Amino acid sequence: MRAIVVTVVVLLFTACADVCERGAAINKSFSERHAACYAESTLPGAPFDTAKCDDSMNACSTQDETALHTWFDCVERLPTCTPATRAAFNEKSLACANGMGQLTDGCFRP
């Protein structure tokens, strides 16, 4: 029984860490992949605080984590933005965030 409890706890903490690590990686790669569309220091997004994210994951439900991974998947599939594709890119990027307004209050605060 104790082994089951330990396994569940490890899986929960690993899932939370995976969300925050993935979020940090996407935050960095987004800036690198799409900088051509934005003037210096105007790229959307804020610095990613992994420790703050890890703490905020306690407020997340399983559905929240699914929504986060769906968002990450969408952002990762975005084509690299160029000045010529900026309007379409912005539209697709905003569409990725559709489910993010449904997260539990306090969940995923990077």
Helices and strands as residue ranges (DSSP letters): H 2-34, G 35-37, H 50-56, G 57-59, H 62-77, G 83-85, H 86-96, G 98-102
